[in-house]
Amino acid sequence: MATKAAALLAKSSKRVQVDKAQTTLFLIVAGAALITVFGLVASKSYFSEAAYLNRVAGEKQTALDQLKANKNAVTELVQKYNDFAAKDTNIISGSKAGTGPRDGDNPRLILDALPSKYDFPALATSIEKLLVGYKINAITGTDDSLAQTAGTSVVEIPFTADVESSYQNIKTLVGYFQNSIRPFQFQSIRLTGVETGVQSIIKAKTYYQPEKDLTIKTKEIK
């Protein structure tokens, strides 16, 4: 009996050792699997973060290159503007320092020729200066803030001018508009005899170009 009991005890001890070994092995495998999974997740997160940082760095470099190019362009533009404004003889062969109808510095002439806003009162004043010596009955058009258009393309400003003068002066009327630094396009001219000579009703249009804005944008990197 003692021998049999000892054998059973030895067998039980071996089973306990085997169970402990299996438990240890299971824990080792589970730990290794956990570490592997953690490593894979961490690696994926790391590579995603690295890819994001690379995209951010690339966009920053692109923005930096654009800023450098803009800075060089501004320097060149300022120099060319100063040279353009400093010319003693302007683009329409007038004097920079003179006060005649063809005189003035180049930037002012350009702004007068193609203003940056829909300003009908200013246009009416310009037409009145062109028609000095004529009887101006009316200069009509749209003076509405809604007519102000955003954008970069040239925008039309239609108007109607009702003037009277002698027949000889009416014949030279179109020439005054043609010689103006501001572009005018005639659509129709209706002539009617009146006591003082000839009445001319002109339907025409001129233009303005909206000014450009410097817009700084932000970009989300995903």
Order of alpha helices (4+ residues) and beta strands (2+ residues): alpha-alpha-alpha-beta-beta-alpha-alpha-beta-beta
